[in-house]
């Protein structure tokens, strides 16, 4: 495994509430997550629930820069419609073809963000996806978007 700015490449990157996202502490939210995505292309699971330092631009970097992902948990963050649009675009372009679990619950995507994900899924953007959590997204009034 190659070493990068974040140490040895691992298959799982996680941060628990007790660590308060120590993996990202002192790292620029704008450039840090992008560097992480570029350095760790072999990561299969990312669990960064509650890491409110993650920006919509960081979400785009993760979605496009981690092609081996099977699980991505970005719940309890400040991800808005533009971040969900980035994830939807990555799904449509098949950037994460193995993704089975996507958790974007408790964010700020609203109806617009849910619409972006819905379109990506309707276009067959992620055939491997088995679990999608978009619950409690602020501003989302109706979950009919994903009725299939």
C-alpha positions in Angstrom: 0.0 0.0 0.0 1.2 3.4 -0.9 1.9 6.0 1.8 0.4 9.5 1.3 -0.2 12.6 3.3 -2.5 10.7 5.6 -0.3 7.7 6.3 -0.7 4.2 5.0 -3.6 3.6 2.8 -6.4 1.7 4.6 -9.6 0.1 3.5 -11.7 1.9 6.1 -11.6 5.5 7.2 -13.7 6.3 10.1 -14.2 8.8 12.9 -16.3 8.3 15.9 -18.1 10.8 18.0 -15.5 10.3 20.7 -12.6 11.2 18.4 -14.5 14.3 17.1 -13.1 13.7 13.7 -9.4 13.8 14.7 -8.5 12.5 11.3 -9.5 15.9 9.9 -8.4 18.2 12.8 -6.0 20.8 11.6 -6.6 19.9 8.0 -8.1 22.5 5.7 -11.7 21.3 5.0 -11.4 22.6 1.4 -8.1 20.9 0.5 -7.9 18.2 3.2 -10.7 16.0 2.0 -9.6 16.4 -1.6 -6.1 15.3 -0.6 -7.6 12.4 1.3 -9.6 11.3 -1.7 -6.6 11.5 -4.0 -4.3 9.7 -1.6 -6.6 6.9 -0.6 -8.1 5.5 -3.8 -8.3 2.0 -2.2 -10.7 3.0 0.6 -13.8 0.9 0.6 -15.6 2.4 3.6 -15.8 6.0 4.8 -17.6 6.8 8.0 -17.5 10.5 8.7 -20.8 11.0 10.4 -20.9 14.3 12.4 -17.7 15.7 10.8 -19.2 19.1 10.1 -15.9 20.3 8.6 -16.8 18.5 5.4 -17.9 20.9 2.8 -20.0 20.3 -0.4 -16.7 20.5 -2.3 -15.2 17.8 -0.1 -18.2 15.6 -0.8 -17.6 16.0 -4.5 -13.9 15.0 -4.0 -14.9 11.9 -2.0 -17.6 10.8 -4.5 -15.2 11.1 -7.5 -11.9 10.2 -5.9 -12.7 6.9 -4.2 -13.8 4.5 -6.8 -13.6 1.4 -4.5 -16.2 2.7 -2.1 -18.8 0.2 -1.0 -20.1 2.3 2.0 -20.2 6.0 2.5 -21.7 7.6 5.7 -21.8 11.3 5.7 -24.8 11.7 8.0 -25.1 14.5 10.6 -23.1 16.9 8.5 -23.8 20.2 6.8 -24.1 18.8 3.2 -26.4 20.9 1.1 -28.1 20.4 -2.3 -24.8 21.1 -4.2 -23.1 18.3 -2.3 -25.9 15.9 -3.1 -25.7 17.1 -6.7 -22.0 16.1 -6.7 -22.8 12.7 -5.3 -25.6 12.2 -7.9 -23.3 13.3 -10.7 -20.6 10.8 -9.5 -23.2 8.1 -9.4 -24.4 8.9 -12.9 -20.8 8.8 -14.2 -20.3 5.5 -12.5 -17.4 6.9 -10.4 -18.4 4.6 -7.4 -19.8 1.5 -9.1 -19.5 -0.7 -6.0 -21.3 1.6 -3.6 -23.8 -0.5 -1.6 -24.6 1.8 1.3 -25.0 5.6 1.2 -26.0 7.5 4.3 -26.8 11.2 3.9 -29.3 11.4 6.7 -29.6 14.5 8.9 -28.1 16.9 6.4 -29.4 20.0 4.6 -30.1 18.7 1.1 -33.7 19.6 1.0 -36.0 18.8 -1.9 -33.4 20.0 -4.4 -30.7 17.7 -3.1 -33.1 14.7 -2.9 -34.1 15.5 -6.5 -30.5 15.3 -7.7 -30.1 11.8 -6.1 -33.4 10.7 -7.4 -32.4 11.6 -11.0 -29.1 9.8 -10.7 -30.8 6.6 -9.4 -33.5 6.7 -12.1 -30.7 6.9 -14.7 -29.2 3.7 -13.3 -26.3 5.5 -11.7 -25.7 3.0 -9.0 -27.0 -0.5 -9.6 -25.1 -1.9 -6.6 -26.8 0.4 -4.1 -28.8 -1.5 -1.5 -29.2 1.0 1.3 -29.9 4.7 1.0 -30.6 6.9 4.0 -31.8 10.4 3.3 -33.9 10.8 6.4 -34.3 14.0 8.3 -32.8 16.2 5.6 -33.7 19.8 6.5 -35.9 21.4 3.9 -37.1 18.1 2.4 -40.9 18.2 2.5 -41.7 15.1 0.5 -40.0 11.8 -0.1 -42.0 11.0 -3.2 -38.9 11.8 -5.2 -37.6 8.3 -4.8 -40.8 6.3 -5.4 -39.9 3.7 -8.0 
